[in-house]
Amino acid sequence: MSDGRSSSGNLAARWLERLFPGVVGEPKDRTELIGLLKQAKERALFDTEALAMIEGVLQVSDLQVRDIMIPRAQMVVVERDHELSEVLPIVTESAHSRFPVIADDRAEVIGILLAKDLLQYCGDNAPRFKMRDIVRSAVFVPESKRLNVLLREFRASRNHMAIVIDEYGSAAGLVTIEDVLEQIVGEIEDEYDFDEGAFILKRGDNKYTIKAHTTIEEFNEYYDVELDDSDVDTIGGLVVNAFGHLPTRGESVVVDGFRFKVIRADSRRVRLLQVERIAETPAATDNPLTASPDRPDSAQ
């Protein structure tokens, strides 16, 4: 059964014929196709961002759900028997909009909770809360499903989250439509994003969100510390070295008096970190590298 890649390849070939009339036939392989696309970019037929998106589209047909899913251990979940007082702190702390609902353990997902469904229990309605009344059916997909197929199913069903199951039917993780789209268009702005020119966003008295490509020199200047930058240039590189592997979302590590938690990462690199200072040292002061949530130009 065709998975759609051959038809998309023919479409790309016809498109390239128009870009390179009389020169281009059907590309022999992916490398040749990418080379032709880069030539088109050099001729200013489209820009670098468009080229990156086209490459992302081509890559999606080769990737499987297991390549981008959030592992079971890193899922933010609520339990079937949780009371409203137990659910609300999880929802507010994570700032997610959808949560797997589990039974006895994380391997047994029975449905999905939408944060917006909790609004009806505000105020005097709180005692009426029962998880079974608002839990929604979950979509289950195998680890081997290709991302282009999953994206098509997400669009058709209007679902935004799927639970990934292993060969035994147990939950292995989860995947969202945002995770798939980011493979094509790059990072999608969310509640963690802030001004492009800022590297550090203060979230509380001792919590910060930091872009992983922040240089160690900039980090040292902001915190008035001297982290070693002899081996790596960026905070992301420092954190990966500390882990000894490419971490996934939710993993944390302590380095020289700072706790770094991965907020966003993909299969290639760490993108965004939550940082908490755990050493007793002087507090950081305002700095041009920082965007504060209280400032008018900061993202909310």
JOFEN-V106123 format. One record per backbone hydrogen bond with DSSP energy under -1.0 kcal/mol. CO is the residue of the C=O (numbers start at 1). NH is the residue of the N-H. If there is no record, write none. Layout:
CO/NH
CO/NH
This chain:
4/8
5/9
6/10
7/11
8/12
9/13
10/14
11/15
12/16
13/17
14/18
15/19
16/20
20/23
20/24
29/33
30/34
31/35
32/36
33/37
34/38
35/39
36/40
37/41
38/42
39/43
40/45
41/44
47/51
48/52
49/53
50/54
51/55
52/56
53/57
54/58
55/59
56/60
59/62
59/63
63/147
64/67
65/68
65/69
70/174
71/74
72/75
78/102
79/82
83/86
83/87
84/88
87/91
88/92
89/93
90/94
91/95
97/115
99/113
100/78
101/110
101/111
102/80
105/108
107/171
108/103
111/101
112/136
113/99
114/117
115/118
116/119
118/121
119/122
122/125
123/126
125/128
126/129
130/133
131/134
131/135
136/112
139/163
141/165
142/145
143/66
145/65
146/150
147/151
148/152
149/153
150/154
151/155
152/156
153/157
154/158
160/177
162/175
163/141
164/172
164/173
165/143
166/169
170/166
172/72
173/164
174/70
175/162
176/180
177/181
178/182
180/183
181/184
181/185
182/186
190/193
195/198
199/211
200/291
201/209
207/203
207/204
208/275
209/201
210/273
211/214
212/236
214/235
215/219
216/220
217/221
218/222
219/223
220/224
220/225
233/216
234/238
235/239
236/240
237/241
238/242
239/243
240/244
248/251
251/262
253/260
255/258
257/278
257/279
258/255
259/276
260/253
261/274
262/250
264/271
264/272
269/266
271/212
272/263
272/264
273/210
274/261
275/208
276/259
279/281
287/290
289/199
289/200
292/295
295/298
